[in-house]
Amino acid sequence: MARLRTVDRTLDGPWEMIVTGPGACAGPGDLDTLSGFVPAPVPGTAAGALRAAGRWSDREPTPLHGSDIWYRTSLAGRGREILRFEGLATLCEVWLDGRLLLTSRSMFLAHEVAVDLDGSHILALAFRSLAQDLARPHKRGRWRPQLATPGSLRHARTTLLGFMPGWCPGVDAVGPYRPITRRGEGGRPTGIDLRASVEDGTGILSVGLSLPEAGGPVMVRCDGRTARLAETAPGRFEGRLALPGVALWWPHSHGEPRLHAVAVEAGGETFDLGRVGFRTITQVSPFAEGLSLAVNGVPVFCRGACWTPPDLVGLPGDRDAYAPLLELAAEAGMNMLRVGGTMLYEAQAFHDLCDELGILVWQDLMLANFDYPVDDPAFRAALETEVAQLLDRLQSSPSLCVVGGGSEVEQQAAMLGFPESVWRAGAVEAMLREGVAARRPDLVVVPNSPSGGDLPFSTNAGVTHYYGVGAYGRPFEDARRAEVRFASECLAFANVPEPVSLREAGLTDPRDPAWGLVVPRDRGADWDFEGVRDHYVGALYGVDPERLRRDDPERYLMLGRAAVAEVMEATFAEWRRAGSLTAGGLVWLHRDLAPGAGWGVVDAAGRPKSAWYALKRAFRPVQAVLSDEGLNGLHAHLRNETAAAIDATLALTFTTAAGKVAAKAERALSLAPREAVTLSSAALLGRFFDATASYRFGPAAHALAHLRLARADGTLLAEAFHHQAGRDATPREIGLSAALVEDRDGVVLRVATAQHALGVHVVLDGEGRPSDNWFHLAPGGERHLALTGTGGRPSGMVRAVNGSGAVRF
């Protein structure tokens, strides 16, 4: 059921922790003879406590799964109380005064235990060695995945983080990583069932709860309106509150994520039930034809990334840990994040923030790649409880929209050649659908990620993990040829952080052997994701990446950053054009799990990389992109996802390599709410012009096409570039300039160029970042960039990939 938002008292200690050999202490009484305890924050992990005590190295993580780890604290009180354990990683015994209260074998389950207190007590938690448990005899699965080791993990309900060589550091998740709370019995609602729905434009709030000692009428209040709940059984109250005209919840790309507080009043007391959002989520077409979602009846192109925890070591779950990263996601235009089956369920604060920021959440079950023993009654029962607790906890979260049966379970088996009767994860899907029908019938269920086609990884059905452009080195055209319907993973590269983060991590030279140790790779593959990035550096700029790495490592990293940005923008431009079959794409990953050139578009220090800036442009709600349609010329695709009409000016300019205008068109237009418009270059120019150099009547008349969509006052809405002659990154004088100037928004950085500037980027001397980076400028173009987080008058330099040098400001 839904949670009462009245804050219980936390058992935050002080706690202390000690690491022992496996089985060294049979019970908490044996701890009295030991020394070496360290302070241990709760919630928190053993790794986090050791790091705070100076006994932990991020570069060489201490293995913990081979040990037992004990936590203990004092607990004072009188009378009966309920102790709640939100998350214990992973094999845990809970002891009170030497008496075993609870044994948990899953880090994904919450537990409540009633205790009778009479003064001062000692509460102890024993996290037993997971390594020893995994080493005991287990029934082997039908297949053994390459992703994670050992194979006996299929029986364990723990995160795969730390068990995936090449993916992330070997950090062992051990400890009470979610809150431990206490509360007295009685006097407050229990069994709360809270559902928000929309019927014919009217918000419907359905409430059920148990309150045996109500002491009078029980009222529910929301959006300034109230309704009385009927007593349907002794102590059980239920009812509905109709809210005509209530403001709906939208993803931030399409509207305002409106939330409404809900409270229950009874016997002179008010109980906070949190906030709800009224919205509908529907699947536009049959899943086999491809996942496509509509929110409140409006089709939404879902774009964003796959989520990783804010800190792999401490696994924090508070607002302060989540907020900076989620705010970056929203700023980049991401309207969906996927919590994949290789990670862990995030804390309530994550979902609360996604509700507030208008970011849709795709939540996988924590199942990935393994042949899980769902035919084992004990395993199945634990998984059913896990699903129920997850849906109950998030019962009133409007951002939750998709729940999936896990990651690459079907794909793993299918790629090993098993028939559909083996790889089809039907039992988990049925369990998930049953749980959703009972607790969150408004959600969309995805059987597995990927799934839905003749093979689960078919790109033109269901959902796919699309790495054609990316890991498989396909040209940009493959993004259309593959007919991707929904990419729940895509575009994985070893994304290079900005120089300041590399300096902090001591990773400034890509020739240093330490650099390669943190480059992500698939286990067993003879290539890594730096090689994938290098492939596109060579393809885009006509250079030899290996030679460049050896002779000019700084330029090698510069072109690497620029290439990733180009690939990101080009792929999403294809997927967001009018006529595209694609309804969504989620980049792998949002944030790095460790310092270095990882998959994240945000680095381990929380700073955006070049890919983040590219996505910020690619994900604009008001967008303009260009597509090469061969003999049909260039097509300008304009999209307004907002609920407001936009009056704008559209300009399409063709210039030579020297910057001379070869052809130009400009027109005023109005984009209606939610409207998409496509205009050909011929329609815009009103005459024939070989915009794609397809007719071969002679040398191309232009090298660059620039599309610019701006408001009537000149404010840039979106722009796009088509490099007919390729991307010439040869350094030369292009007339690049930069200066701090005053405009209506205060001090901004004015960047201008005489000739086309490729991959323009700002490097600040201190902290802070520009509002845009790694962008192009058309000949004679300029941009005004806001600089945030600088703490004073900023300084730095501006460079272009094809510029002869840096310009100071």
C-alpha positions in Angstrom: 0.0 0.0 0.0 1.0 3.7 -0.3 3.1 5.1 2.5 2.1 7.7 5.1 4.4 10.6 4.7 4.6 11.3 8.5 8.3 11.0 9.1 9.2 8.2 11.5 12.1 8.6 13.8 15.3 7.4 12.3 17.7 5.2 14.0 20.7 7.2 12.9 22.9 6.2 15.8 25.5 6.7 16.6 26.3 3.4 14.9 29.6 1.6 14.8 30.9 -1.0 12.4 33.6 -3.7 12.3 34.7 -6.1 9.6 35.4 -9.7 10.7 36.2 -13.0 9.1 33.2 -15.0 7.9 31.6 -16.7 10.8 34.1 -15.3 13.3 31.2 -14.0 15.5 28.2 -16.3 15.9 26.2 -13.6 17.7 26.6 -10.0 18.9 27.9 -11.2 22.2 31.2 -12.1 20.5 31.8 -8.5 19.4 32.7 -7.4 23.0 36.1 -8.9 22.7 36.9 -7.2 19.4 38.6 -3.8 18.7 38.7 -1.8 15.5 35.2 -0.5 15.3 34.7 2.6 13.1 31.9 5.1 13.1 29.2 4.1 10.5 26.6 6.4 9.1 23.1 4.8 8.7 21.7 4.7 6.1 25.0 3.9 4.5 27.4 1.2 3.4 30.4 -0.5 4.9 32.5 0.9 2.0 31.3 4.4 2.7 32.1 4.0 6.4 35.6 2.7 5.6 36.1 5.6 3.1 35.2 8.1 5.8 37.6 6.5 8.2 40.5 6.7 5.7 40.5 2.9 5.3 39.2 2.8 1.7 40.8 3.5 -1.7 38.6 4.4 -4.7 41.4 3.2 -7.0 41.7 -0.2 -5.2 38.4 -1.0 -3.6 38.6 -3.3 -0.6 36.7 -6.6 -1.2 33.9 -6.9 1.4 31.7 -9.8 0.3 34.3 -12.2 1.6 33.9 -10.9 5.2 31.2 -10.6 7.8 30.3 -7.0 8.7 28.7 -6.0 12.0 26.8 -2.8 12.9 25.6 -2.0 16.3 23.9 0.9 18.2 22.0 1.5 21.4 18.2 1.7 21.4 16.3 3.3 24.3 12.5 3.3 24.8 9.6 1.7 26.5 6.6 -0.1 25.1 5.9 -1.7 21.8 7.5 -0.2 18.7 7.8 -1.1 15.0 11.3 -1.2 13.6 11.4 -0.8 9.8 14.4 -1.7 7.7 14.1 -0.2 4.2 17.1 -1.9 2.7 19.7 -4.3 4.0 22.5 -5.4 1.6 22.5 -8.3 1.3 22.5 -11.3 3.7 21.6 -9.8 7.1 20.7 -10.9 10.6 19.0 -8.4 12.9 19.6 -9.0 16.6 18.2 -7.2 19.7 20.0 -7.9 23.0 21.4 -11.1 21.6 18.1 -12.4 20.3 17.7 -13.0 16.5 14.7 -10.9 15.3 15.0 -11.2 11.5 17.0 -12.8 8.7 17.0 -11.2 5.3 18.4 -12.6 2.1 17.5 -9.7 -0.3 18.8 -6.2 -0.5 15.5 -5.3 -2.3 13.0 -6.1 0.4 11.9 -3.9 3.3 11.0 -5.5 6.7 9.1 -4.5 9.7 9.5 -6.1 13.1 7.6 -5.4 16.3 9.7 -5.1 19.5 8.9 -4.6 23.1 11.3 -2.0 24.7 12.0 -1.6 28.4 14.9 0.8 28.9 18.2 0.5 27.0 18.9 -2.2 24.4 21.6 -3.1 21.9 20.5 -3.5 18.2 23.0 -5.3 16.0 23.1 -6.1 12.3 25.3 -9.0 11.0 25.9 -8.8 7.3 27.1 -12.3 6.5 29.6 -13.1 3.7 27.9 -13.1 0.4 31.0 -14.7 -1.2 30.7 -17.8 1.0 27.0 -18.1 0.2 27.6 -17.9 -3.5 30.4 -20.5 -3.2 28.1 -23.2 -1.8 26.5 -25.6 -4.3 23.7 -24.1 -6.4 21.7 -25.4 -9.2 23.3 -24.2 -12.4 21.3 -22.2 -15.0 20.7 -23.1 -18.6 23.2 -20.4 -19.6 26.0 -18.5 -18.1 26.2 -14.8 -19.1 29.3 -12.9 -19.9 28.1 -9.8 -18.1 28.6 -10.8 -14.5 30.4 -13.4 -12.4 29.9 -15.8 -10.6 27.1 -17.7 -12.1 25.5 -18.4 -8.7 24.5 -14.7 -8.6 21.3 -15.9 -10.3 20.1 -17.1 -6.9 21.0 -13.8 -5.0 18.8 -10.8 -4.7 21.5 -8.2 -4.8 22.7 -5.6 -7.2 25.1 -6.6 -10.0 27.1 -3.5 -9.5 30.5 -4.6 -8.4 30.2 -7.9 -10.1 30.5 -6.7 -13.7 34.2 -6.5 -14.9 34.7 -3.8 -17.5 31.5 -2.1 -16.6 32.2 -0.6 -13.2 34.6 -0.8 -10.3 34.5 -3.8 -8.0 32.8 -2.0 -5.1 30.9 -4.4 -2.9 27.4 -3.2 -1.7 27.2 -4.2 2.0 25.3 -2.6 4.8 22.0 -0.8 5.8 22.0 1.4 2.7 18.4 2.5 3.2 16.9 4.1 6.4 16.1 2.2 9.6 13.2 3.8 11.4 11.1 3.3 14.5 7.5 4.2 15.4 4.9 3.5 18.0 1.9 1.2 17.3 -1.5 2.6 16.6 -3.0 6.1 16.2 -2.3 6.5 12.5 -3.7 5.2 9.2 -2.4 1.9 7.8 -3.2 -0.1 4.7 -3.4 3.1 2.7 -4.5 2.7 -0.9 -4.2 5.9 -2.8 -4.9 6.1 -6.6 -5.0 9.1 -8.9 -6.7 8.7 -12.3 -8.3 10.8 -15.0 -11.8 10.1 -16.3 -13.1 12.3 -19.2 -10.9 15.1 -18.1 -11.9 14.9 -14.4 -9.3 13.9 -11.8 -10.4 11.0 -9.6 -8.7 10.4 -6.3 -9.6 7.0 -4.8 -8.6 6.5 -1.1 -8.8 3.6 1.2 -7.2 3.2 4.6 -7.6 1.6 8.0 -8.0 3.8 11.1 -9.7 1.8 13.9 -9.6 4.8 16.3 -10.9 7.4 14.0 -13.1 9.1 16.6 -15.4 10.8 14.1 -15.7 11.4 10.4 -12.7 10.7 8.1 -12.2 13.3 5.4 -9.8 13.4 2.4 -8.6 16.7 1.1 -6.9 17.5 -2.2 -6.7 20.6 -4.4 -8.8 22.6 -1.9 -11.7 20.1 -2.1 -12.8 17.5 0.4 -14.9 14.3 0.5 -16.0 12.1 3.4 -14.7 8.5 3.4 -17.3 5.8 4.1 -16.7 3.2 6.7 -16.9 0.0 4.6 -15.9 -2.3 7.4 -15.0 -1.8 11.1 -12.1 0.7 11.0 -11.8 0.6 7.2 -12.6 3.8 5.3 -12.9 4.2 1.5 -14.1 6.8 -1.0 -13.5 8.9 -4.1 -13.0 12.6 -4.6 -13.8 14.0 -8.0 -11.8 17.0 -9.1 -13.2 18.5 -12.3 -10.7 20.8 -14.0 -7.8 19.7 -11.9 -4.4 20.7 -13.4 -2.8 17.6 -15.0 0.8 16.3 -14.5 2.9 16.5 -17.6 6.5 15.6 -18.4 8.4 18.9 -18.4 9.1 18.8 -22.1 5.3 19.0 -22.8 3.9 21.0 -19.9 4.0 21.6 -16.2 4.4 18.6 -13.8 1.6 19.7 -11.4 1.4 17.9 -8.1 -1.4 18.1 -5.5 -1.1 17.5 -1.8 -3.4 14.9 -0.2 -4.3 14.8 3.4 -6.7 12.8 5.6 -8.4 14.5 8.6 -9.8 12.4 11.4 -10.4 13.1 15.1 -8.8 16.5 15.0 -5.6 15.2 13.4 -4.2 15.6 9.9 -2.2 12.9 8.2 0.0 13.8 5.2 -0.4 11.3 2.4 2.1 13.1 0.1 1.4 14.5 -3.3 -0.2 13.0 -6.4 -0.3 13.9 -10.0 -3.2 13.3 -12.3 -2.2 12.0 -15.7 -2.9 9.1 -18.1 -0.2 6.9 -19.7 -1.3 4.9 -22.7 0.5 2.8 -25.3 -0.3 4.2 -28.7 0.3 1.1 -30.8 0.6 -2.6 -30.1 3.9 -3.4 -28.3 5.0 -5.8 -31.1 4.9 -2.7 -33.5 7.1 -0.8 -31.1 6.7 0.9 -27.7 5.2 4.4 -28.1 3.7 6.3 -25.2 1.1 9.1 -24.9 0.7 11.2 -21.8 -2.8 12.7 -21.4 -3.5 11.6 -24.9 -0.5 13.4 -26.4 2.2 11.2 -28.1 5.5 11.9 -26.4 8.9 11.2 -27.8 10.7 9.8 -24.8 14.3 10.8 -24.5 16.8 10.6 -21.8 19.3 8.2 -20.4 19.8 5.1 -18.3 20.3 6.0 -14.6 23.2 5.1 -12.3 23.4 5.6 -8.5 24.8 9.0 -7.4 27.7 7.3 -5.6 28.7 3.7 -6.1 30.5 3.5 -2.8 28.0 5.0 -0.3 24.7 4.4 -2.3 23.1 7.6 -0.8 19.3 7.9 -1.2 18.7 11.5 0.0 17.5 14.5 -2.0 20.9 16.2 -1.8 22.5 13.3 -3.6 19.9 13.0 -6.3 19.0 16.7 -6.9 22.1 17.9 -8.8 22.0 15.0 -11.2 18.3 15.0 -11.8 18.4 18.8 -12.3 21.1 18.3 -15.0 18.8 15.7 -16.6 15.9 18.1 -16.7 18.1 20.9 -18.0 19.3 18.7 -20.8 15.7 18.2 -21.9 15.6 14.6 -20.7 12.0 13.6 -20.1 12.6 9.9 -19.2 15.2 8.0 -17.1 15.4 4.2 -17.0 16.5 2.4 -13.9 17.9 -0.7 -15.5 18.0 -4.3 -14.1 21.8 -4.1 -13.5 21.5 -1.3 -10.9 19.3 -1.1 -7.8 15.9 0.4 -6.8 16.4 4.0 -6.0 15.1 5.6 -2.8 11.9 7.5 -2.4 13.7 10.9 -2.8 14.6 10.0 -6.4 11.0 9.4 -7.4 9.8 12.5 -5.5 12.2 14.6 -7.5 11.2 13.0 -10.8 7.6 13.8 -9.9 8.6 17.4 -9.2 10.8 17.9 -12.2 8.6 16.2 -14.7 10.9 13.3 -15.6 9.2 10.0 -16.6 10.6 6.9 -14.9 11.1 3.5 -16.6 11.7 1.0 -13.7 13.1 -2.4 -14.4 13.0 -5.3 -12.0 16.5 -6.0 -10.7 17.0 -8.9 -13.1 19.7 -9.0 -15.7 21.1 -11.6 -18.1 20.9 -14.6 -15.8 18.6 -17.6 -16.1 16.8 -16.8 -12.8 15.2 -19.7 -10.9 11.7 -18.5 -11.1 10.5 -22.1 -10.8 11.9 -22.2 -7.3 9.0 -21.5 -4.9 11.2 -19.5 -2.4 12.8 -17.4 -5.1 9.5 -16.7 -6.8 7.8 -15.8 -3.6 10.6 -13.3 -2.7 10.3 -11.8 -6.2 6.6 -11.4 -5.9 7.0 -9.6 -2.6 9.7 -7.4 -4.2 7.3 -6.4 -7.0 4.5 -5.7 -4.6 6.6 -3.6 -2.3 8.0 -1.6 -5.2 4.5 -0.8 -6.6 3.1 -0.1 -3.2 6.0 2.3 -2.4 5.5 4.2 -5.7 1.7 3.9 -5.8 1.1 7.7 -6.0 4.1 8.6 -8.2 2.9 10.1 -11.5 6.4 10.0 -13.0 6.5 6.2 -12.9 5.2 5.2 -16.3 6.9 1.9 -17.4 7.9 -1.2 -15.5 10.0 -3.8 -17.1 10.8 -7.4 -16.4 14.6 -6.8 -16.4 17.5 -6.2 -18.7 18.8 -8.5 -21.4 17.5 -11.7 -19.9 15.8 -12.7 -23.1 18.5 -11.2 -25.3 21.3 -13.2 -23.5 19.6 -16.5 -24.0 18.6 -15.7 -27.6 22.1 -14.7 -28.6 23.4 -18.0 -27.3 21.1 -19.7 -29.8 18.3 -20.9 -27.5 14.8 -21.2 -29.0 12.0 -18.9 -28.0 10.6 -21.5 -25.6 13.7 -21.0 -23.5 14.5 -17.3 -23.9 10.9 -16.0 -23.5 10.7 -14.7 -19.9 7.0 -15.5 -19.6 6.9 -16.3 -15.9 8.3 -12.9 -14.8 6.2 -11.0 -17.3 3.0 -12.7 -16.0 4.0 -12.0 -12.4 4.7 -8.4 -13.2 1.4 -7.9 -15.1 -0.5 -9.4 -12.2 1.2 -7.1 -9.7 0.6 -4.0 -11.9 -3.1 -4.9 -12.5 -3.6 -5.1 -8.7 -1.6 -2.0 -7.6 -0.8 0.3 -10.5 -3.1 -0.4 -13.5 -2.1 2.9 -15.1 1.4 1.7 -15.9 2.8 0.2 -19.1 4.5 -3.2 -18.8 7.5 -4.1 -20.9 8.3 -7.9 -20.7 12.1 -7.3 -20.9 14.6 -4.9 -22.3 15.0 -5.6 -25.1 12.0 -7.6 -26.3 9.1 -7.7 -28.7 10.4 -9.0 -32.1 11.2 -12.2 -33.8 14.3 -12.0 -31.7 14.2 -10.0 -28.5 16.9 -7.7 -29.9 15.2 -7.0 -33.2 15.5 -3.2 -33.8 12.2 -2.8 -35.6 9.8 -4.1 -32.9 9.0 -3.7 -29.2 12.0 -2.1 -27.5 15.6 -2.5 -28.5 19.1 -1.9 -27.3 20.3 -0.1 -30.4 24.1 0.1 -30.9 24.2 0.1 -34.7 25.4 3.7 -34.6 27.8 3.3 -31.7 29.3 0.0 -30.7 28.8 -1.7 -34.1 30.4 1.2 -36.0 27.5 1.7 -38.4 27.2 4.9 -40.4 24.7 7.5 -39.4 22.2 6.2 -42.0 21.8 3.1 -40.0 19.7 5.0 -37.5 17.0 5.2 -40.1 17.7 1.9 -41.9 17.3 -0.1 -38.6 13.7 1.2 -38.2 14.2 1.6 -34.5 10.9 1.8 -32.6 12.1 2.5 -29.1 15.8 2.4 -28.0 15.8 1.7 -24.3 19.6 1.7 -24.5 21.7 3.4 -27.2 24.8 5.4 -28.1 27.4 4.1 -25.6 30.8 5.7 -25.9 33.8 6.2 -23.7 32.9 9.9 -23.3 35.8 12.1 -22.4 35.3 14.4 -19.4 36.3 18.1 -19.5 39.9 18.9 -18.6 39.2 20.0 -15.0 37.7 16.6 -14.2 40.6 14.8 -15.8 43.1 16.8 -13.8 41.3 16.0 -10.6 41.4 12.3 -11.4 45.0 12.4 -12.5 44.0 11.1 -15.9 45.3 13.8 -18.3 47.3 11.6 -20.7 45.4 9.0 -22.7 48.7 7.3 -23.3 49.1 6.5 -19.6 48.3 2.9 -18.8 46.1 4.1 -16.0 43.8 5.7 -18.5 42.8 2.4 -20.1 42.0 0.8 -16.8 38.8 2.7 -16.5 37.7 2.6 -20.2 34.4 0.5 -20.3 34.3 -2.7 -22.2 32.1 -5.7 -22.6 33.6 -8.7 -20.9 35.1 -11.2 -23.4 35.1 -8.6 -26.2 38.4 -7.8 -28.0 37.4 -4.1 -28.3 36.4 -1.4 -25.9 34.2 1.7 -26.1 37.2 4.0 -26.6 37.8 2.2 -29.9 34.1 2.9 -30.7 34.7 6.6 -30.1 37.9 6.5 -32.1 36.1 4.9 -35.1 33.8 7.9 -35.4 36.7 10.4 -34.9 38.3 8.8 -38.0 35.1 8.6 -39.9 34.0 12.2 -39.2 37.4 14.1 -39.4 39.5 11.9 -41.7 42.3 11.4 -39.2 44.1 8.4 -37.8 43.1 8.3 -34.1 45.9 6.1 -33.0 48.6 8.3 -34.6 46.9 11.4 -33.1 46.7 9.8 -29.7 50.5 9.2 -29.9 51.6 12.5 -31.4 49.0 15.0 -30.1 47.0 13.6 -27.1 45.3 17.0 -26.4 43.9 17.2 -29.9 43.0 13.5 -29.7 40.8 14.2 -26.7 39.4 17.3 -28.3 38.3 15.4 -31.4 36.9 12.6 -29.2 34.7 15.0 -27.4 33.6 16.7 -30.6 32.9 13.3 -32.4 30.6 12.0 -29.6 28.6 15.3 -29.7 28.2 15.0 -33.5 27.0 11.4 -33.2 24.5 12.1 -30.5 22.9 15.1 -32.3 22.8 13.3 -35.7 21.2 10.2 -34.3 18.4 12.0 -32.4 17.9 14.4 -35.3 17.0 11.3 -37.4 14.8 9.9 -34.8 12.9 13.1 -34.1 12.3 14.1 -37.7 8.7 14.0 -39.0 8.0 10.6 -40.4 10.4 8.8 -38.1 9.2 5.4 -36.7 11.1 6.0 -33.5 9.2 6.9 -30.3 12.1 7.1 -27.9 15.8 6.8 -27.1 17.6 6.5 -23.8 21.4 7.0 -23.9 23.7 4.6 -22.0 24.5 6.1 -19.4 23.5 9.3 -17.5 26.5 9.4 -15.2 29.9 7.7 -14.8 30.4 5.2 -12.1 34.1 6.1 -11.7 36.4 8.9 -12.8 37.7 8.7 -16.4 36.3 8.3 -19.9 33.2 6.3 -19.0 29.8 5.8 -20.6 28.2 8.7 -18.7 27.2 12.0 -20.4 27.8 13.4 -16.9 31.2 12.6 -15.3 31.8 11.0 -11.9 32.3 14.5 -10.4 28.9 15.6 -11.7 30.1 17.8 -14.5 28.5 17.6 -18.0 30.5 16.3 -20.8 30.3 17.1 -24.5 27.6 14.5 -25.0 25.4 16.2 -22.4 25.5 19.5 -24.3 24.8 17.7 -27.5 21.7 16.0 -26.0 20.6 19.4 -24.5 20.4 20.6 -28.1 19.0 17.4 -29.5 16.2 17.2 -26.8 14.8 20.7 -27.2 11.0 20.8 -27.0 11.0 23.3 -29.8 13.3 21.7 -32.4 14.6 22.2 -35.9 16.6 19.5 -37.7 17.8 18.8 -41.2 17.6 15.5 -43.1 19.3 14.5 -46.3 16.6 13.1 -48.6 18.8 12.7 -51.6 17.2 13.7 -54.9 14.4 15.3 -52.8 16.9 17.7 -51.3 17.2 18.7 -47.7 14.1 18.6 -45.5 13.7 21.0 -42.5 11.7 19.3 -39.7 10.2 21.7 -37.2 8.6 20.5 -34.0 6.7 22.3 -31.2 6.0 19.9 -28.3 4.8 22.7 -26.0 1.1 23.7 -25.3 1.7 27.2 -26.7 1.7 28.5 -30.3 5.0 29.9 -31.4 5.5 32.7 -34.0 9.0 32.4 -35.5 11.3 33.1 -38.4 12.9 30.2 -40.2 16.1 30.8 -42.3 17.9 28.3 -44.4 21.3 29.4 -45.7 23.8 27.6 -48.0 27.4 28.8 -47.9 30.7 27.9 -49.5 33.8 26.8 -47.7 34.9 30.4 -47.7 31.7 31.5 -46.1 30.1 33.0 -49.2 26.3 32.7 -49.4 25.3 30.4 -52.3 21.5 30.4 -51.6 19.2 31.6 -48.8 15.6 31.5 -47.9 13.7 33.1 -45.0 10.1 33.0 -44.0 7.9 33.8 -41.0 5.7 31.0 -39.7 3.6 29.9 -36.8 3.9 26.5 -35.1 0.7 25.4 -33.4 0.8 23.6 -30.1 2.1 20.0 -30.4 2.6 20.6 -34.2 5.3 19.1 -36.4 6.0 20.6 -39.9 8.3 19.5 -42.7 9.4 21.8 -45.4 11.7 20.8 -48.3 14.6 23.0 -49.3 12.9 23.5 -52.7 9.7 24.7 -51.0 11.7 27.2 -48.9 13.9 28.5 -51.7 11.1 28.5 -54.3 13.4 27.1 -56.9 15.7 24.3 -57.8 19.0 24.1 -55.8 21.0 20.9 -55.5 20.9 21.0 -51.7 22.4 17.5 -51.3 24.7 17.6 -54.3 22.9 14.5 -55.6 22.4 15.5 -59.2 26.2 15.7 -59.9 25.8 18.5 -62.6 29.2 19.8 -61.4 31.0 20.7 -58.2 28.7 21.3 -55.3 27.8 25.0 -55.0 28.0 24.9 -51.2 29.8 23.2 -48.3 27.4 24.0 -45.5 23.7 24.3 -44.9 22.5 26.1 -41.8 18.9 26.1 -40.5 17.9 28.6 -37.9 14.6 28.9 -36.1 14.2 32.1 -34.0 11.5 34.1 -32.3 10.5 37.4 -33.8 12.9 39.2 -31.4 15.8 37.1 -32.7 16.0 34.7 -29.7 17.4 31.4 -31.0 15.0 28.5 -30.6 16.9 25.8 -32.5 19.4 25.4 -35.3 20.8 22.6 -37.4 23.8 22.1 -39.8 24.3 19.9 -42.8 27.9 19.4 -43.8 27.7 18.7 -47.4 31.5 18.6 -47.9 32.2 16.7 -44.7 33.6 18.1 -41.5 37.0 19.6 -42.3 38.7 19.8 -38.9 42.0 21.1 -40.3 43.1 23.9 -37.9 43.1 27.3 -39.7 42.3 31.0 -39.1 38.5 31.3 -38.9 38.1 34.7 -37.2 36.9 33.3 -33.9 36.4 35.8 -31.1 35.2 35.8 -27.5 34.4 38.5 -25.0 32.3 39.1 -21.8 29.5 41.5 -22.6 26.4 42.8 -20.9 23.0 41.9 -22.2 19.5 41.7 -20.8 20.5 38.5 -18.8 23.6 40.1 -17.3 27.2 39.3 -18.1 27.4 36.7 -20.8 30.1 35.3 -23.1 29.8 36.5 -26.7 31.3 34.0 -29.1 31.5 34.9 -32.8 33.2 33.7 -35.9 33.9 35.0 -39.4 33.9 31.5 -41.0 32.2 28.3 -40.1 33.4 27.2 -36.7 33.2 23.5 -35.9 32.9 22.1 -32.4 33.2 25.5 -30.5 33.9 24.9 -26.9 34.5 26.9 -23.8 37.1 26.0 -21.2 36.8 28.0 -18.0 39.9 28.7 -15.7 37.9 27.8 -12.6 34.6 26.1 -11.7 31.4 26.7 -13.6 30.1 25.9 -17.1 28.6 27.6 -20.1 24.9 27.2 -21.0 26.0 25.5 -24.3 29.2 23.9 -25.5 30.6 21.9 -28.3 28.3 23.6 -30.8 28.8 24.9 -34.4 28.7 28.5 -35.6 27.7 29.4 -39.1 29.8 32.0 -41.0 29.2 35.3 -39.5 27.4 33.8 -36.6 27.5 34.5 -32.9 26.1 33.1 -29.6 25.6 34.6 -26.2 26.3 32.0 -23.5 25.4 32.3 -19.9 28.1 31.2 -17.5 26.9 29.5 -14.2 28.7 28.5 -11.1 31.7 30.7 -11.7 31.6 32.5 -8.3 32.8 35.8 -9.8 34.0 37.3 -13.0 35.0 34.3 -15.1 37.9 33.9 -17.4 39.0 31.1 -19.8 39.4 30.4 -23.4 37.3 29.5 -26.4 38.4 27.1 -29.1 37.0 25.5 -32.3 38.0 22.1 -33.6 38.9 23.7 -36.9 40.4 26.9 -35.4 44.0 27.8 -35.4 44.2 28.4 -31.7 42.5 29.4 -28.4 40.9 32.8 -27.8 41.2 34.1 -24.2 38.5 36.1 -22.5 
